[in-house]
Amino acid sequence: SSSSSSSSLDGRSMEKKCCSHKPLLYDVE
């Protein structure tokens, strides 16, 4: 039943990483 909890956390972590990665890539370019 940890999958449900993990899914919620993973979704948030993934969104934060994506947001952080986008600006980082742009800055590098």
N, C-alpha and C positions, 0 to 999 in steps of 0.2 A: 504493500500500500504506500510505499515510500515514493513510488513513481509519480503519483499525483503531486506530492509536495515538491519533488525534485523538478518536475516539469515546470511548475510555477517559478521556481528559483532560476532554473536554466533559461527560461524565456526572458526573464528580467536581466540576467547576466549577459545573455547573448545581445540583447538590445543595447545595453550599456557599452559592451565591447565594440559593437558595430558603430555606434555613435562616436566612440573615442578613436576608432581606427580611421574613420572617414576624415576627420579633421587632421589627423596625424599624416595621412597619406598626402593630403592636399598641401600641408605645410612642407613636407619633404620635397614635393615636386616644385 
